[in-house]
């Protein structure tokens, strides 16, 4: 694990992150008023966002986790841990901390659609469209960012920085 502190440029403080999460929660509550939601959290980077979002959304909810591993660019995506519930006829929201290339997210979305949910939406805290390899658009977007590498609030660099409460750009 490497020490990143000297290589970091502040991007979003925890207060701003929580404000964005609250706004996303209010949007979900308006769209799903009176309905139950199943949040799908891809491990590991989304766990911080998932925890904060679950506390903010004032609707009945379940949380499921999925863990996937993507091979090198264009390689195979494999499922390490799948969801353990039936999503047929349910309202499902995939919770991503950041959307980069979109490959793994498209794989997950298409896999979940086979379960015939009533609805399937995507939420992302950060959207990086400049990195997109495949066309995919989130339904709930916290903030659109430039093509820069970031760490903190679940996002890491070689498993370092994931625990930071703020989000930083990694200096070039």
PyMOL commands that set and color helices and strands:
alter all, ss='L'
color gray80, all
select helices_A, chain A and resi 5-7+14-31+47-56+103-113+129-131
alter helices_A, ss='H'
color red, helices_A
select strands_A, chain A and resi 8-12+37-42+61-70+77-81+91-99+119-127+140-144+150-151+167-170
alter strands_A, ss='S'
color yellow, strands_A
deselect
rebuild
show_as cartoon
